Amino acid sequence: MILVYDIGTTSVKGAIFNVKGEILSRAVSPVRLRTGANPLINECDPNIGIINTQLEVKKTGSVRAIVVSGNGPTLVPVGKHGGPVSFAPTWLDRRGIEESKLISEITGNYVDPSFFLPKAYWFYRNNRELYEKTAYFLPCPDFINYSFTGEAFAVLPSGAFEKYMWNRDEVEKLGMDSVKFPEYIKPGEIIGKVRKEAEDRFGVPAGTPVFGGGPDFIMSLLGTATVVPGRACDRSGTSEGINLCSEKPVNDGRLLSLPHIIENLHNISGIISTSGKALEWFKTITGKNNLDYETLFEELCEVPPGCRRLIFLPYLAGERSPIWDPDARGTFVGLTLNHGRREMTRAVVESVGFAIRDVLEIMEENSFTVNDLRVTGGQSKSPLWNQIKADITGKRILLPDCTDSELKGNACVALKSLKIYKTFLESAEKTFRIRRVYEPQQKLKELYDELFTIYRESYRGLKPVFKKISQVTFKEEKWQSENL
C-alpha cells in the first residue's frame, strides 16, 4: 500500500492507494488559518492535521512508501526543537512587497511577494528575533517530511525552480544565513525513513521510506496525465492553477514557464489567486456559509448565463497570472437594483471561468495549443461549474475518476520510486481514467465572448483606481496601529 498526503490551503488530505493506482481510502483534516487587518497577511498553523487525518493504515496491510505534496509557496520557520516557531505565511501572503522589490533588483528577475525568499527576508528585516530562532525555512510538504524523518530537505523539481525558491548566493547577498535554507532533493528521491517518535505521533509505521513529492501543481501533472503536449489541467480549489504540457518554453512574463517533471517537456502555467476562495468569501458575507454547495448550485441554475449583465473580478488577494498585480481588488461590474444574491453568486462562479480563459488566451497568443482541460479539486464536484468553465473557455472539460490529482500524482511518484513503473510518464498514463466529458455549448459562445472582452477591459480601466485605493488602505492601517 502507498500512503500519500497533500497539504492544501484549507485542509490536509490523506489517502491510501494500491499498486494499481486505485484509491482505497481518503480522509481530510482542516488547516487553521489566520488573517488580520492587513489584507496582505495570510498565515496558517503548521501544526496541521496529518495527526488528525484518520486513515486506517494498519488495517490495509504494510505501507511500502510515503509521499507528501503541498501548496506553495507556504514557508514554515522551523526551530531547533523541530517544531514551527510561528504561524507560517501562506502562498496568499504578500506582505513582503518591499522585500520582493529588493530581491528583484539583486537577481535581475521579477520575484513576486508570494514566493519563498521574500517571506524569509521579511522575517529577517522585520522580526529578527523569530528569524534567529529559526533553524530551517521549509516549504510546507518538506516540513512534514522533516517531521517524519528528521531529515531537512526541500524538493526541487529542477534547477529552473530555484528562482521561485532560493539559492545560496542570493541568500548570502541579502545578509541571511544560508544554513537556514536546506539542500535540494528531486521528486522520487528517498528522503529518509519514518522515525519511531513519528510513528507514535502520526500512527505511521516506523521504517517506512519517505520519497520526495514536491509542489502540488507538479504532482497534479502526473495525477491528471498532463504529460503529453496540448494537454492541460485545471487545479481547482481555493486558488486555481492552469498547467499546460508543452514541447517548448514560453518567453512571456504573464505566464510561468518551467521544465516539466517529464524530461524534455515544459510546464506553461498561470496561477489564479482566489477562485474557490472567492465563492467561500461571498457565501460567508451573505450569511449563507451554512448553505451546502449542492443546494447553492441548484439555485444558480435559475440564474441565466451572464447573470443579467453582471461581471465579477475575483482579485480578492491581489492577482498573480496573468496580471501580476498585488494591488488588484475584487469588484462587481454592472450592479443594478435588478441584481440580487443569486446573480452575484453566479457572477463569482463565472468569474473563475473568465480568469481561466484569460490565462488560456495568453497561452494561445504565444502559439500554444490547448486541446482540453482536465479538471480536479473541489470545484470539479459541481457539474454546473464544470459546464460553465467549458462554455466560457470553449474547451472540453475532462473529469477524471480521481479528482484529488495531487494525491494521485503522489501515488504515481511512489509507483515509479518503487520500480513498479519505469518512468513518471508510464506511471501517469497507466493509472489515469476519465469519468465524464463536458462539451462547450456553442449557443452561449457569442454571449461569453462579449462578456470576456468586458471582463478584461474592466481590469484595465480600474488598474489605476486599485493602485490608489491600495495606498489609502495602507495609510488607514497605519492610523489604526497608532491609535489602538
Order of alpha helices (4+ residues) and beta strands (2+ residues): beta-beta-beta-beta-beta-beta-beta-beta-alpha-alpha-alpha-beta-alpha-beta-alpha-beta-beta-alpha-beta-alpha-beta-beta-beta-beta-alpha-alpha-beta-beta-alpha-beta-alpha-beta-alpha-alpha-beta-alpha
